[in-house]
Amino acid sequence: MRGVGFSYDRSRPFIEDVSIGFERGAVTSIVGPNGCGKSTLLKVACGIVRPCRGDVLLDGRNVRSYAARERARRLALLAQGPRPPAMTVESLVACGRFPYSSSQGRLSRADRAAVEHAMELADVACLRSCDLRRLSGGQRQRAFVAMTLAQDADTVVLDEPTTYLDIGACHDVMGLVRRLNEECGKTVVLVIHDLDLALRYSDRMAVMDAGAVTAAGTVDEVYASRAIDEAFGVDLHRCGVGSDEVYVALPRS
Ligand SMILES: Nc1ncnc2c1ncn2[C@@H]1O[C@H](COP(=O)(O)OP(=O)(O)OP(=O)(O)O)[C@@H](O)[C@H]1O
């Protein structure tokens, strides 16, 4: 994104002059207070909405210049809190294969294998025949993650993928994000509220505040910049060493 501006209401820009690159092959978390524009930034970055100024490039080309199917083969977006449709988990996950499907919409053998693989990765194979509307919030969230994985795009964009999940399931999803990155070579960009999860599982971070990106870089660079403390009005502490490190945000004294 280069010099990007976006406005919901023409009279005042909401995002102003944002320039940020999401590094290929990295897991990047975007954090920031409620309403600061994280989901909006993702929508602009994925070409869902048109910026009023600046450029958004995907693989060197304007993200909105791709045909929908072509873009969906490069970029998979799991939006925030999608409403569950009346279908089974397996049918939902199969929707992830839409960018590859024939005009009759039939699934090929490769499509079926991708659906199966995605359900296993997200641990929803045992729920395949369940109606989405009857699942818990966490089970449903995992089903939507599986649909996004079935899309098999190089870049996966997740807007709050750990919403509704208990802490064990949060670690499972973030562990899955790391495996997708390390074993499948996916570039992952996600918005997340839990600072410890963000700092623990990401390579890079971006901090947003009031429609602007106030810091971006490696986890260590962003932690050292104190931009997270400023954005949330907290004192962020890193305790422990190595894999026992934990990040704790305390109220400012
Ligand atoms: N479709 C829309 N039309 C008008 N305003 C919108 C629309 N979507 C979002 N907004 C406004 O834009 C601002 C930023 O919203 P956004 O969802 O990007 O924030 P966020 O940082 O993702 O918030 P949260 O952490 O609460 O999910 C909010 O004030 C919101 O009300």
The ligand as an ORCA input file, in Angstrom:
! r2SCAN-3c Opt
* xyz 0 1
  N     -19.439      0.204      5.936
  C     -19.164      1.224      6.738
  N     -19.748      2.436      6.562
  C     -19.447      3.491      7.354
  N     -18.553      3.442      8.382
  C     -17.957      2.267      8.611
  C     -18.231      1.089      7.818
  N     -17.461      0.083      8.287
  C     -16.763      0.580      9.316
  N     -17.056      1.889      9.504
  C     -16.471      2.773     10.530
  O     -15.061      2.835     10.338
  C     -14.402      2.848     11.587
  C     -13.352      1.754     11.621
  O     -13.980      0.491     11.573
  P     -13.142     -0.851     11.473
  O     -14.114     -1.967     11.489
  O     -12.193     -0.751     10.344
  O     -12.316     -0.791     12.843
  P     -11.495     -1.942     13.594
  O     -10.220     -1.332     14.018
  O     -11.420     -3.171     12.763
  O     -12.444     -2.172     14.861
  P     -12.667     -3.452     15.832
  O     -11.367     -3.693     16.536
  O     -13.708     -2.934     16.778
  O     -13.121     -4.595     14.998
  C     -15.473      2.697     12.669
  O     -15.737      3.988     13.203
  C     -16.659      2.182     11.919
  O     -17.874      2.632     12.483
*
